[in-house]
Amino acid sequence: MRSPTNEATYINKGKSAEQKTIHEWLTVISSRNAKWWCSTFHNITAMVGTGVLNLPYAMSHLGWYVLVYRDYMSIENRV
């Protein structure tokens, strides 16, 4: 496995100084050696994040019935 400095040298051969500085600044292209569990975790968080962001929209379309039912159930469970 190449070290990061050797990898940057290997990739940056024949490029301009501006391209070299951009390549060294971008962390996205500096290393792509992720483990399977890291990729899985990122995919799951992306799906969960999308669902969480859609909750207010979904709740706004449920109407009054769900609100009244939820309040009724919370009162029933206190007794």
C-alpha positions as CSV (number, residue, x, y, z in Angstrom):
1,M,0.0,0.0,0.0
2,R,1.3,3.4,-0.9
3,S,1.6,6.1,1.7
4,P,-0.4,9.3,1.3
5,T,2.6,11.4,0.2
6,N,3.7,8.8,-2.3
7,E,0.1,8.5,-3.6
8,A,-0.1,12.3,-4.0
9,T,3.3,12.2,-5.8
10,Y,2.1,9.3,-8.0
11,I,-1.2,11.0,-8.9
12,N,0.2,14.5,-9.4
13,K,2.9,13.7,-12.0
14,G,2.4,15.8,-15.1
15,K,-0.1,18.2,-13.5
16,S,0.1,21.9,-13.0
17,A,0.8,23.5,-9.6
18,E,-2.8,24.7,-9.3
19,Q,-4.1,21.2,-10.0
20,K,-1.7,19.8,-7.4
21,T,-2.8,22.2,-4.7
22,I,-6.5,21.4,-5.5
23,H,-5.8,17.7,-5.3
24,E,-4.0,18.0,-2.0
25,W,-6.8,20.2,-0.6
26,L,-9.6,17.9,-1.5
27,T,-10.0,15.1,1.1
28,V,-12.5,13.3,-1.0
29,I,-10.0,12.1,-3.5
30,S,-7.1,11.6,-1.1
31,S,-8.2,8.2,0.2
32,R,-10.9,5.8,-0.9
33,N,-10.0,2.8,1.3
34,A,-13.2,2.5,3.3
35,K,-14.2,-0.7,5.0
36,W,-17.5,-2.4,4.2
37,W,-19.0,-1.4,7.6
38,C,-18.2,2.3,7.0
39,S,-19.9,2.3,3.7
40,T,-22.9,0.5,5.2
41,F,-23.1,3.0,8.0
42,H,-23.1,5.9,5.6
43,N,-25.8,4.4,3.5
44,I,-28.0,3.7,6.5
45,T,-27.5,7.3,7.9
46,A,-28.5,8.7,4.5
47,M,-31.7,6.7,4.4
48,V,-32.6,7.5,8.1
49,G,-31.8,11.2,7.6
50,T,-34.1,11.4,4.6
51,G,-36.9,9.8,6.6
52,V,-36.4,12.1,9.6
53,L,-36.5,15.1,7.3
54,N,-39.8,14.0,5.8
55,L,-41.5,13.5,9.2
56,P,-42.9,17.0,9.5
57,Y,-44.4,16.8,6.0
58,A,-46.0,13.4,6.8
59,M,-47.3,14.6,10.1
60,S,-48.8,17.7,8.5
61,H,-50.9,15.5,6.2
62,L,-52.3,13.2,8.9
63,G,-54.9,15.6,10.0
64,W,-56.8,16.0,13.3
65,Y,-57.8,12.4,13.8
66,V,-54.3,11.3,14.6
67,L,-53.7,14.2,17.0
68,V,-57.0,13.5,18.9
69,Y,-56.3,9.7,19.0
70,R,-52.8,10.3,20.3
71,D,-54.1,12.6,23.1
72,Y,-56.8,10.1,24.0
73,M,-54.2,7.3,24.2
74,S,-51.9,9.3,26.4
75,I,-54.8,10.1,28.8
76,E,-55.9,6.4,28.9
77,N,-52.4,5.2,29.7
78,R,-52.0,7.6,32.7
79,V,-54.8,5.8,34.6
